[in-house]
């Protein structure tokens, strides 16, 4: 059985929550717990809260104790890794295959870039998709098909290079072309059809799909 997780991290809080019934595991980092509590998220749905708890543990332990919630508190003190990275390690160890991430963008931009770096490290183990107020983004497999996207902004961003990219269904198609962050990127394209196909032969490619 393919296991799917919803992970909240400490970027910009989401404007709404997805259907929680779609997930086998629901978790957050310690920093994200604070905004979930403020947004009246159903904390009884949490599987675990993890992190180095530099954001403080009093709120988390008090809420758990007062309400009798059963979520785990997992302390991950390793300062050589981010809380996001350590949460992904826990999910991978628990047999999760797909991770939807909320709170991955916004705030300080070095955190955002760091989150992309971490996602790339795990791209061979986990299928990670970030969601924010503007759309979704993910590291693409060598062949990806996007459905129901006609008229949406589609951006292709090499990380740092993606070779021999071929697309169909985009307003400005690529035909066996290479994108490299220091020379040419593929942002702000647009889907001209309802189905977009993207293939590439080597490297890493982030695909952004607008709402």
Backbone bond lengths (Angstrom), bond angles and torsions (degrees), N, CA, C in turn:
res aa  C-N    CA-C-N  psi(-1)  N-CA   C-N-CA  omega(-1)  CA-C   N-CA-C  phi
1 X - - - 1.462 - - 1.527 109.87 -
2 X 1.313 116.54 130.60 1.459 121.65 177.28 1.519 109.99 -77.10
3 X 1.322 117.00 123.56 1.454 121.19 -178.25 1.530 110.28 -98.20
4 X 1.310 115.00 139.35 1.468 121.22 -176.23 1.522 109.43 -124.30
5 X 1.339 115.89 137.01 1.464 121.42 -177.91 1.517 110.97 -122.78
6 X 1.316 115.25 149.90 1.452 123.97 170.39 1.517 106.97 -112.28
7 X 1.343 116.04 122.85 1.467 121.51 -175.97 1.522 109.54 -123.84
8 X 1.330 115.64 124.86 1.462 121.85 174.75 1.529 108.77 -100.51
9 X 1.348 116.12 129.20 1.452 120.25 175.02 1.526 108.95 -123.54
10 X 1.326 116.15 174.59 1.464 120.64 -162.61 1.527 113.75 -91.47
11 X 1.349 115.99 59.08 1.456 120.89 169.67 1.515 108.80 -106.67
12 X 1.324 116.78 -143.36 1.461 120.72 176.80 1.525 109.80 -70.00
13 X 1.323 118.83 127.56 1.463 120.31 -179.40 1.528 111.25 -61.08
14 X 1.332 117.79 146.83 1.464 120.43 179.13 1.521 111.47 -68.79
15 X 1.339 114.80 152.75 1.460 119.88 177.97 1.521 111.39 -78.58
16 X 1.328 117.08 -24.51 1.457 121.77 178.31 1.524 108.25 -153.12
17 X 1.300 116.31 170.24 1.461 121.33 -178.98 1.520 110.29 -112.43
18 X 1.334 116.71 144.97 1.459 119.67 176.54 1.532 110.66 -73.86
19 X 1.321 116.19 177.52 1.455 122.14 175.90 1.524 109.10 -67.81
20 X 1.309 117.22 110.78 1.462 121.29 -174.81 1.530 111.93 -68.53
21 X 1.320 117.29 -18.34 1.462 120.35 179.97 1.528 112.12 -69.43
22 X 1.338 117.37 -11.77 1.461 121.01 -178.92 1.523 112.57 -79.51
23 X 1.337 117.67 -7.80 1.460 120.59 -169.35 1.528 112.16 -117.39
24 X 1.329 113.96 142.22 1.458 121.07 174.64 1.520 111.78 -84.65
25 X 1.340 116.28 -28.81 1.466 122.67 -178.94 1.527 107.98 -134.25
26 X 1.323 116.70 133.48 1.465 122.04 175.33 1.525 106.76 -127.05
27 X 1.327 117.11 125.24 1.458 119.87 -172.53 1.518 110.74 -149.21
28 X 1.324 115.69 170.52 1.465 120.28 179.03 1.516 109.33 -154.39
29 X 1.323 115.10 159.78 1.455 120.72 169.73 1.523 108.75 -81.94
30 X 1.323 116.31 165.91 1.463 119.41 -175.45 1.526 112.30 -61.69
31 X 1.339 116.89 -36.87 1.459 119.16 179.12 1.513 112.51 -66.49
32 X 1.325 117.37 -36.70 1.458 121.18 -179.83 1.526 111.88 -71.46
33 X 1.329 117.21 -27.41 1.468 119.95 179.91 1.523 111.14 -56.02
34 X 1.317 116.58 -36.14 1.464 120.28 -176.45 1.524 111.30 -63.94
35 X 1.361 118.06 -42.49 1.461 116.98 179.71 1.528 111.31 -76.88
36 X 1.332 118.11 -29.62 1.469 119.07 175.35 1.528 110.12 -62.52
37 X 1.318 115.83 -41.12 1.463 119.42 177.92 1.527 110.86 -63.81
38 X 1.327 117.24 -41.56 1.467 121.44 179.66 1.527 111.81 -66.74
39 X 1.344 116.82 -32.09 1.463 121.40 -178.28 1.526 112.92 -88.80
40 X 1.322 116.83 7.48 1.464 122.23 179.36 1.521 112.38 58.53
41 X 1.334 115.86 37.38 1.449 120.15 173.69 1.531 108.51 -63.79
42 X 1.345 118.27 143.34 1.476 119.87 178.94 1.530 111.59 -69.73
43 X 1.323 116.17 88.75 1.460 121.47 -172.52 1.523 112.77 -65.14
44 X 1.327 117.12 -15.78 1.452 119.06 175.92 1.526 112.06 -69.72
45 X 1.358 116.33 -9.64 1.460 120.94 178.15 1.523 112.22 -89.30
46 X 1.331 117.35 -9.09 1.467 120.56 -178.19 1.523 111.30 -70.56
47 X 1.344 115.44 139.59 1.454 121.92 173.50 1.530 110.42 -88.62
48 X 1.349 115.79 -46.88 1.462 118.92 177.28 1.518 111.18 -155.41
49 X 1.336 114.42 158.60 1.465 123.93 170.31 1.516 106.22 -120.10
50 X 1.335 117.01 129.35 1.458 119.47 -177.86 1.523 110.26 -131.09
51 X 1.323 115.69 164.47 1.458 120.52 176.87 1.513 111.12 148.44
52 X 1.338 114.28 178.92 1.462 118.71 176.44 1.523 111.05 -84.68
53 X 1.324 115.91 -7.02 1.457 123.36 176.80 1.520 112.54 59.81
54 X 1.346 115.21 32.48 1.460 118.43 171.22 1.524 110.24 -72.00
55 X 1.339 116.16 -15.67 1.465 119.87 174.06 1.525 111.24 -81.29
56 X 1.323 118.44 -0.96 1.457 122.80 177.51 1.517 111.68 98.27
57 X 1.311 115.61 144.22 1.466 120.52 -178.77 1.516 113.15 -106.96
58 X 1.335 117.49 -10.35 1.466 119.23 -172.94 1.520 112.03 -58.89
59 X 1.332 117.87 -48.56 1.459 120.40 -178.57 1.518 110.35 -60.11
60 X 1.330 116.65 -46.94 1.462 120.77 -175.87 1.527 110.47 -62.42
61 X 1.330 117.15 -48.33 1.463 120.14 -178.43 1.526 111.12 -68.08
62 X 1.343 117.60 -37.07 1.457 120.27 179.33 1.518 111.53 -65.72
63 X 1.341 116.04 -44.83 1.465 119.52 179.87 1.522 110.11 -62.98
64 X 1.332 116.69 -45.37 1.463 120.03 -179.58 1.533 110.64 -61.88
65 X 1.332 116.40 -43.97 1.461 119.68 -178.10 1.511 113.11 -67.90
66 X 1.328 116.97 -42.35 1.456 120.92 -176.77 1.528 111.83 -69.38
67 X 1.326 115.82 -37.40 1.463 119.25 -174.82 1.528 112.67 -96.79
68 X 1.338 117.27 -11.14 1.451 119.44 -179.76 1.515 114.23 72.05
69 X 1.339 116.80 28.20 1.458 120.16 -179.77 1.527 110.53 -68.63
70 X 1.326 115.04 153.09 1.465 119.80 -175.33 1.526 113.56 -102.68
71 X 1.335 118.20 6.14 1.467 118.15 -178.28 1.520 111.03 -66.47
72 X 1.351 114.56 148.45 1.455 120.94 178.07 1.534 110.38 -77.86
73 X 1.305 116.01 148.27 1.464 122.83 168.99 1.523 106.40 -111.02
74 X 1.331 116.23 112.12 1.456 121.69 -175.36 1.522 108.95 -113.13
75 X 1.313 116.95 109.63 1.465 121.01 179.92 1.523 109.33 -84.65
76 X 1.331 115.88 127.52 1.466 122.85 -178.78 1.528 107.67 -126.31
77 X 1.329 118.14 84.32 1.468 121.54 -169.51 1.530 115.54 -78.10
78 X 1.328 119.70 -4.08 1.463 122.02 -175.17 1.533 110.48 -61.08
79 X 1.331 116.96 110.22 1.467 121.21 -177.13 1.525 112.86 -80.85
80 X 1.322 117.96 -3.71 1.463 120.57 176.22 1.517 112.12 -83.84
81 X 1.332 117.40 -4.33 1.465 122.30 179.26 1.521 109.05 -130.34
82 X 1.323 116.14 150.73 1.459 120.19 176.37 1.523 109.85 -78.22
83 X 1.323 116.25 161.86 1.462 120.25 176.56 1.521 111.28 -61.54
84 X 1.327 117.11 -34.85 1.465 121.15 176.65 1.522 110.51 -61.16
85 X 1.317 117.15 -47.06 1.453 120.70 -179.46 1.526 111.22 -62.22
86 X 1.320 116.38 -42.16 1.458 119.28 -178.09 1.534 111.21 -69.05
87 X 1.326 117.00 -33.85 1.469 119.59 176.04 1.524 111.02 -65.74
88 X 1.330 117.01 -39.91 1.460 119.97 177.03 1.520 111.53 -64.64
89 X 1.321 117.16 -37.09 1.458 120.07 177.06 1.534 110.92 -60.90
90 X 1.320 116.26 -42.63 1.465 120.18 178.56 1.527 110.34 -62.45
91 X 1.329 116.49 -44.48 1.466 120.07 -178.92 1.523 111.29 -64.16
92 X 1.334 116.97 -42.48 1.463 119.76 178.65 1.526 110.76 -62.57
93 X 1.325 116.79 -40.89 1.463 120.74 179.07 1.523 111.96 -64.26
94 X 1.328 116.57 -26.74 1.464 120.66 -178.68 1.531 112.42 -92.96
95 X 1.316 116.70 11.78 1.448 120.15 173.06 1.511 116.03 81.75
96 X 1.338 116.66 18.11 1.464 120.33 177.16 1.529 109.44 -76.75
97 X 1.326 116.96 144.35 1.463 121.68 179.89 1.529 112.43 -114.41
98 X 1.326 117.40 -34.91 1.463 122.07 -177.62 1.529 108.99 -119.63
99 X 1.332 116.14 133.45 1.465 121.33 179.80 1.521 109.01 -129.79
100 X 1.335 116.52 121.20 1.460 121.70 170.43 1.523 107.42 -96.99
101 X 1.334 116.15 128.27 1.460 121.57 -174.20 1.521 109.94 -114.13
102 X 1.327 117.27 126.76 1.449 123.62 172.29 1.522 108.57 -114.49
103 X 1.328 116.18 144.41 1.461 120.24 -177.41 1.513 113.60 85.67
104 X 1.345 117.07 19.40 1.463 120.22 -178.13 1.507 114.23 -85.37
105 X 1.330 117.73 -15.33 1.463 120.80 -179.16 1.523 109.65 -123.40
106 X 1.331 115.17 178.35 1.453 119.86 -177.04 1.516 111.10 84.92
107 X 1.312 116.12 173.41 1.461 119.87 -179.64 1.514 111.40 70.20
108 X 1.315 116.57 -144.76 1.456 121.41 -177.06 1.530 109.58 -75.62
109 X 1.332 116.36 131.90 1.456 120.59 -171.39 1.520 113.33 -69.51
110 X 1.333 118.15 -24.16 1.456 118.14 176.57 1.528 110.67 -66.71
111 X 1.340 117.15 -30.85 1.464 120.19 174.78 1.530 110.37 -66.14
112 X 1.320 117.06 -42.69 1.460 121.35 179.09 1.528 110.85 -60.50
113 X 1.331 116.48 -48.00 1.458 119.92 179.37 1.529 110.58 -64.44
114 X 1.313 116.50 -37.87 1.453 119.99 176.71 1.520 111.89 -63.04
115 X 1.336 117.16 -36.98 1.462 120.40 178.07 1.525 111.47 -65.64
116 X 1.338 117.47 -37.71 1.462 120.37 175.75 1.522 110.42 -63.59
117 X 1.321 116.32 -42.35 1.466 120.43 178.25 1.526 111.01 -59.19
118 X 1.319 116.30 -45.90 1.462 120.25 179.96 1.525 110.71 -63.50
119 X 1.320 116.95 -43.68 1.466 120.01 179.37 1.520 111.40 -59.93
120 X 1.333 116.88 -37.49 1.470 119.61 178.55 1.527 110.31 -66.15
121 X 1.324 117.91 -36.95 1.464 121.20 179.19 1.527 111.69 -60.57
122 X 1.329 116.25 -31.96 1.457 121.22 -176.19 1.529 113.14 -101.77
123 X 1.330 117.37 4.55 1.469 119.97 -173.22 1.531 112.82 -63.91
124 X 1.334 117.57 -21.89 1.464 120.21 177.98 1.522 112.14 -84.65
125 X 1.341 117.46 -13.61 1.459 122.03 -178.73 1.520 113.01 -106.71
126 X 1.327 116.28 -36.73 1.457 121.62 -171.90 1.526 111.02 -129.47
127 X 1.299 115.39 144.03 1.463 121.64 172.16 1.526 106.71 -91.90
128 X 1.343 116.27 102.05 1.462 122.16 -171.98 1.532 109.62 -108.20
129 X 1.334 116.00 126.61 1.459 121.51 175.25 1.517 109.24 -124.32
130 X 1.331 116.59 125.76 1.458 122.47 175.41 1.534 109.39 -91.31
131 X 1.328 116.09 143.75 1.461 122.22 174.89 1.519 108.81 -127.21
132 X 1.339 115.98 137.41 1.461 120.00 173.01 1.523 108.92 -144.97
133 X 1.326 116.85 -168.56 1.462 120.98 -174.54 1.524 112.72 -66.88
134 X 1.330 117.24 -16.47 1.459 120.51 -174.80 1.527 113.30 -103.51
135 X 1.312 118.28 -14.14 1.454 120.16 -179.41 1.518 111.33 153.31
136 X 1.336 115.30 -145.55 1.462 120.79 -179.90 1.523 109.00 -135.85
137 X 1.323 116.03 157.73 1.463 120.03 178.55 1.524 109.12 -152.95
138 X 1.338 114.65 152.40 1.462 120.29 -173.11 1.517 110.04 -163.50
139 X 1.337 116.42 159.43 1.453 121.28 171.08 1.522 108.03 -78.93
140 X 1.332 115.58 122.78 1.455 120.32 -174.52 1.519 111.81 -79.25
141 X 1.331 116.07 146.27 1.448 120.86 164.92 1.523 108.00 -72.23
142 X 1.330 116.88 174.02 1.465 119.87 -174.98 1.530 112.41 -63.48
143 X 1.324 116.98 -21.73 1.463 120.93 173.79 1.516 108.02 -138.28
144 X 1.316 116.64 123.87 1.458 121.04 -179.95 1.523 109.20 -134.89
145 X 1.321 116.67 141.68 1.459 122.96 177.02 1.524 107.92 -119.19
146 X 1.332 116.19 128.39 1.460 122.64 177.44 1.519 108.53 -107.26
147 X 1.316 116.39 126.46 1.463 121.08 -179.04 1.522 110.83 -108.61
148 X 1.325 115.85 155.67 1.469 122.95 176.83 1.529 111.97 57.19
149 X 1.326 116.75 46.88 1.469 120.76 -175.58 1.527 113.49 -120.64
150 X 1.316 119.74 6.29 1.464 120.90 -176.50 1.529 111.17 -53.34
151 X 1.342 116.17 126.92 1.453 122.26 179.45 1.519 114.92 85.54
152 X 1.317 118.08 -5.82 1.466 120.33 -179.21 1.530 110.91 -85.75
153 X 1.335 115.43 151.54 1.453 120.95 174.82 1.525 109.16 -73.01
154 X 1.325 115.75 129.91 1.457 122.43 177.11 1.527 107.53 -123.66
155 X 1.323 116.82 120.94 1.462 120.93 178.33 1.519 109.67 -115.10
156 X 1.334 115.25 138.27 1.462 121.98 177.33 1.522 107.65 -115.56
157 X 1.326 115.48 118.97 1.458 119.74 -174.85 1.523 109.49 -123.60
158 X 1.348 117.89 115.86 1.469 120.57 178.72 1.520 110.49 -72.28
159 X 1.335 115.59 148.66 1.463 119.55 -176.06 1.529 110.40 -138.13
160 X 1.334 120.12 77.27 1.466 126.73 -4.42 1.525 113.15 -94.29
161 X 1.346 117.26 -6.00 1.460 119.88 -177.88 1.525 108.47 -144.19
162 X 1.335 115.75 145.54 1.466 122.69 172.29 1.526 106.88 -139.22
163 X 1.333 115.87 129.79 1.460 121.04 -169.64 1.527 112.73 -107.41
164 X 1.330 113.70 147.83 1.471 122.24 172.80 1.526 112.18 54.88
165 X 1.319 115.11 54.04 1.463 120.02 -178.73 1.526 109.64 -82.73
166 X 1.322 115.05 131.74 1.458 121.41 175.41 1.521 108.17 -128.28
167 X 1.329 115.97 131.70 1.455 119.62 -179.53 1.522 110.78 -128.35
168 X 1.310 115.24 153.21 1.461 122.11 167.86 1.513 107.64 -130.87
169 X 1.304 116.72 148.80 1.452 121.51 177.58 1.505 115.34 88.65
170 X 1.337 117.61 5.70 1.460 121.00 176.73 1.521 111.15 -104.32
171 X 1.320 116.15 150.41 1.461 121.45 179.86 1.520 110.94 -61.03
172 X 1.334 116.99 -39.08 1.461 122.30 176.65 1.526 107.79 -118.25
173 X 1.329 117.29 92.15 1.468 120.52 -173.93 1.520 112.31 -73.34
174 X 1.317 115.07 157.02 1.456 122.26 171.93 1.521 107.69 -112.99
175 X 1.322 115.98 139.34 1.464 121.40 -177.52 1.527 109.68 -128.21
176 X 1.317 115.65 94.36 1.468 122.35 -179.11 1.529 111.38 56.44
177 X 1.323 116.18 45.13 1.457 121.84 -177.48 1.527 110.55 -108.39
178 X 1.326 115.73 155.00 1.459 122.20 -179.86 1.523 109.97 -108.99
179 X 1.323 115.82 134.18 1.455 121.90 173.62 1.522 108.73 -109.51
180 X 1.322 115.76 139.28 1.463 121.30 179.41 1.513 108.62 -142.43
181 X 1.330 116.75 135.73 1.448 120.55 -169.20 1.524 112.69 -61.11
182 X 1.342 118.93 -26.85 1.455 120.83 -178.54 1.529 113.31 -88.84
183 X 1.327 117.59 -8.29 1.460 119.04 -176.20 1.527 113.65 -126.85
184 X 1.327 117.20 -44.67 1.460 119.63 -175.83 1.516 109.90 -156.73
185 X 1.345 116.97 130.92 1.452 122.05 174.93 1.526 108.94 -122.96
186 X 1.318 116.85 172.70 1.464 120.18 -173.50 1.512 113.75 -122.78
187 X 1.324 117.20 48.64 1.457 120.13 -178.06 1.521 112.11 -82.83
188 X 1.350 114.01 156.39 1.470 124.58 171.88 1.525 113.07 62.30
189 X 1.318 116.68 36.75 1.458 120.51 168.25 1.522 107.25 -79.31
190 X 1.322 116.70 179.62 1.466 119.91 -177.42 1.516 109.81 -145.11
191 X 1.322 115.32 139.01 1.462 119.98 177.30 1.519 109.37 -74.42
192 X 1.326 116.71 124.06 1.462 121.80 177.53 1.525 111.51 -99.16
193 X 1.318 116.29 -4.91 1.463 122.08 177.54 1.518 108.95 -135.00
194 X 1.319 115.91 167.73 1.460 119.69 -178.54 1.521 112.11 -73.16
195 X 1.328 117.08 -22.84 1.459 122.25 -178.60 1.526 108.86 -121.61
196 X 1.314 116.84 127.22 1.464 122.62 178.84 1.529 108.21 -118.34
197 X 1.330 115.86 133.09 1.458 122.04 177.41 1.524 109.29 -114.48
198 X 1.326 116.35 136.13 1.464 122.20 179.73 1.519 108.21 -132.90
199 X 1.310 117.11 126.62 1.466 121.48 174.10 1.526 108.48 -130.71
200 X 1.325 116.06 150.82 1.465 121.13 172.14 1.520 107.53 -153.71
201 X 1.339 116.12 161.77 1.463 119.28 -170.50 1.516 114.02 -99.92
202 X 1.335 118.24 -27.80 1.463 120.15 -175.53 1.517 109.99 -159.11
203 X 1.340 115.68 158.73 1.459 120.82 178.80 1.516 111.78 97.46
204 X 1.319 115.30 -162.10 1.469 122.35 179.64 1.515 109.26 -129.22
205 X 1.327 115.72 134.17 1.459 120.89 -177.59 1.523 109.44 -132.39
206 X 1.338 115.51 124.29 1.468 120.88 174.46 1.525 107.55 -95.17
207 X 1.322 116.01 130.26 1.457 121.93 177.49 1.518 108.45 -109.34
208 X 1.329 115.88 124.54 1.454 122.80 175.95 1.529 108.46 -106.26
209 X 1.319 117.28 129.00 1.469 122.42 179.33 1.520 107.65 -119.71
210 X 1.320 116.51 116.32 1.464 120.32 -178.87 1.513 111.60 -73.62
211 X 1.326 114.95 162.18 1.473 119.84 178.08 1.513 110.79 -71.91
